[in-house]
C-alpha cells in the first residue's frame, strides 16, 4: 500500500513511519482492497516551545477507490499516541463510508 509522509516542524522518522504502517495494517489492512493509498501528515504545533500539551498532530487521509478521500486528525502529547488515535478514527470512518456505499 502506498503511503506518502509529510512532516511539518519536525524531522522525518523511520521508526514513526514503521509504527504508522503497523497500525494501518493491523486496523484497516482488511480494507486495503478498497483503497488506493494514504497520505500522513505530522506536525508539532508548538515546535518553538519546550512544553505543551497535545501539540503533536497526526492527520491521515485515506483514498478509497472511486470515492472522495477521508481525512481524520488526532492530537496528543507524543506522536505515537496521536497515530494510534488517528488510525482508530480512520477505521471507524472507513467502516462507515464503505458500509454505506
Secondary structure, DSSP 8 states (H G I E B T S, - for coil): --EEEEEESS---HHHHHHHHHHHHHHHGGGGGGEEEEEEEEEETTTTSS--SS-EEEEEEEEETTS--EEEEEEESSHHHHHHHHHHHHHHHHHHHHHH-
